[in-house]
């Protein structure tokens, strides 16, 4: 089976029905406003995630083709890869005005690589992962690098517009991959857009969008800040606690928490402190004060240099003993 490698391939409806056991309820991985996601499995054990788009989206063939092209170009280790698609019209009997009529129904689906460790919210609220700072940091860095690809490597840039815990998936190595681009748009100009459409998820939406309907590249940065705070706080109410105190108090609280979890005041807790400071910059009310994704990745890399120096010094001391 080679359809999980290379360019996304056209996949016939009958094949997807076979892979998902007829789109069985037992195969549902999740879902949302844009459709249900099913587990598809080949006979050789290879798995894919099949997203069945809802009829309410009212996409025509041209619009679906555009969405497919937007997703097909994405190629980054921290972005979920599209492996296939289906766009077929199937005739079937449906109820209309109290009687059965024969109608043609479009069946449109997008198929993605399967992420065996599920979404990020499952990982961060698992008590067994509470002390695992290195993995949490790697997840933060991976999300930032994925977003940097969307914002700065793609021409024109792509805004995700619904970055949240459930839209970050983890592979077999717990590497993060940004998923669910149902709300994303290719933005052709750099200037801020204004829209009346509904975007994002409550809690991750920046104030300028709530108050004025403004969309800019800083929309995703605000959502990223919320995401980082949630990753660093093992309690589900962690983000809301940040609103109850000053920024300095919240930074001190998170830093002390990680010092206790790591059981020693060393460079990793300093890295955790810097990460929470970065997150708070991302959720600034004034979008102009939020950093760019490139600046975020650069700042994170600087914390890694400090960790490297710390590890080298510690290893040197161990050899001398």
Secondary structure, DSSP 8 states (H G I E B T S, - for coil): --TTSSS-EE--HHHHHHHTTTT-GGGEEEEETTEEEEEEE-TTS-EEEEEEE-GGG---HHHHHHHHHHHHT---TTB--EEEEEEEEEEEEEEETTEEEEEEEEEEEEEEE--TT-BHHHHHT-GGGTT-HHHHHHHHHHHHHHHHIIIIISSS-EE-S---GGGEEE-TT--EEE---TT-EE-SSSS-EE--S--S-TTSS-HHHHHH-EE-THHHHHHHHHHHHHHH-SSTTHHHHGGGS-HHHHHHHHHHHHHHHHTS-SHHHHHHHHHHHHHHHHT-SSGGGS--HHHHHHHHHHHHHHHHHHHHHHHHHHHH-
